[in-house]
Amino acid sequence: MSRIFRLHQVLQAIRNEAQPVTAEHLATVMGVSARTIHRDVATLRELGAGIDGAAGFGFTLADDVSVPPLSFGHDELEALVLGLREVEEIGDVVLSAAAKQALAKLKARLPEEQTKRLQHAVLTAKRLRPRPDIAVDVAALRKATWDEMEISFRYTDAKGTSSTRSVRPLSIAYLEHNTCLVSWCLLRKDTRIFRLDRMADLEVTSASFRPQRVALLRSALAQIRAKSAHENDQSRGSDAG
């Protein structure tokens, strides 16, 4: 296998595997040593590939510039329009404006027939029930999550008790009636979920937890799914009784 071909295959393997993918796993897939994988990843980074991660945590393809522009089927286009209009409804000010801009850019790049379908899409998204007001800067929170920087904030729980929290932000979830932060609590050493409308005095610290976010988020989501499954089992058992 030539070096250039192997570099392409390494990039494709990272793209195809569940990320983050370790050098050891890539080495098994490629039939080379983990040291060779680390050298190949370093070369790909020098060539401009946006590969994030480090030894012990695995690699993530952060910016895949090799995927060519795609044309869209009718259902795909409807899905894009619906998704962007949903973001307009539930996103923060920055995301809502970005969704509008994305729709405008999409319209400008589509063939004439599909431009008409975008303008007159049969699907839309509306939220008739107002969502709670959010006092913190969601754009700053989103950036801290992307940058993998620890944050602190004041939090008021459902009982009205206020406390200061320090966490590693992992993901922002837009739920039906509110928006939540999935995080790793530095005090409890465990996954914690906070409603954004109950947060105040957000501060982004100088402490980085890169490149652990993807692994921590994967663990957090698994924990949330397990808890949800357990609660559903208990509910079904109660109904049966």
Residue pairs with C-beta under 8 A, 6 or more apart in sequence:
1 9
6 30
6 32
6 40
7 40
7 43
7 44
7 47
9 30
10 26
10 30
10 37
10 40
10 41
10 44
11 44
11 49
11 61
11 66
13 21
13 26
13 29
13 30
14 21
14 26
14 51
14 59
14 60
14 61
15 61
15 64
17 25
17 26
17 29
19 58
19 59
19 60
19 61
19 214
20 53
20 57
20 58
20 59
20 60
20 211
20 214
20 215
21 58
21 59
21 60
22 58
22 59
23 34
23 37
23 38
23 41
23 55
23 58
23 59
24 34
25 58
26 34
26 37
26 59
27 33
27 34
27 36
27 37
30 36
30 37
38 55
41 51
41 59
44 51
45 51
48 65
49 61
49 63
49 65
50 61
50 62
50 63
50 64
50 65
51 59
51 60
51 61
51 62
52 59
52 60
52 61
52 62
52 211
53 59
53 60
53 211
53 214
54 211
57 211
57 212
57 214
57 215
58 214
58 215
60 211
60 214
69 109
71 111
71 114
72 80
72 110
72 114
74 117
77 110
77 114
77 117
77 118
77 121
78 117
78 121
78 122
78 123
80 106
81 103
81 118
81 121
81 123
81 124
82 121
82 123
82 124
82 125
84 99
84 100
84 102
84 103
84 106
85 99
85 103
85 123
85 124
85 125
86 125
87 95
87 96
87 98
87 99
88 96
88 99
88 100
88 125
89 96
89 125
89 126
89 127
90 127
90 131
90 174
90 179
91 98
91 99
91 174
92 134
92 138
92 139
92 142
93 138
93 139
94 138
94 139
94 142
95 138
95 139
95 142
103 118
106 118
107 115
107 118
107 119
110 118
129 177
131 177
131 178
131 179
131 197
132 177
132 178
132 195
132 197
133 197
134 179
134 196
134 197
134 199
135 197
135 199
135 200
136 153
136 196
136 199
136 200
136 201
136 202
137 202
138 172
138 179
138 196
140 202
140 204
141 151
141 169
141 172
141 181
141 196
141 202
142 172
143 204
144 151
144 169
144 204
145 169
145 170
145 171
145 172
145 213
147 208
147 210
148 168
148 208
148 209
148 210
148 211
148 212
148 213
149 169
149 204
149 205
149 206
149 207
149 208
149 209
150 166
150 167
150 168
150 169
150 186
150 205
150 207
150 208
150 209
151 166
151 167
151 168
151 169
151 202
151 203
151 204
151 205
152 164
152 165
152 166
152 167
152 202
152 203
152 205
153 164
153 165
153 194
153 199
153 200
153 201
153 202
153 203
154 162
154 163
154 164
154 165
154 199
154 200
154 201
155 162
155 163
155 164
155 165
155 194
155 198
155 199
155 200
156 162
156 198
156 200
157 163
157 198
165 185
165 187
165 192
165 194
166 185
166 186
166 187
166 205
167 181
167 183
167 184
167 185
167 186
167 192
167 194
168 183
168 184
168 186
168 209
168 212
168 213
168 216
169 181
169 182
169 183
170 182
170 183
170 184
170 213
170 216
170 217
170 220
171 181
171 182
171 217
171 220
172 179
172 180
172 181
172 182
172 196
173 179
173 180
173 181
173 182
173 193
178 195
178 196
178 197
179 195
179 196
179 197
180 193
180 194
180 195
180 196
181 193
181 194
181 195
181 196
181 199
182 191
182 193
182 217
182 220
182 221
182 224
183 191
183 192
183 193
183 194
184 190
184 191
184 192
184 216
184 220
185 191
185 192
191 219
191 220
191 223
191 224
193 224
209 216
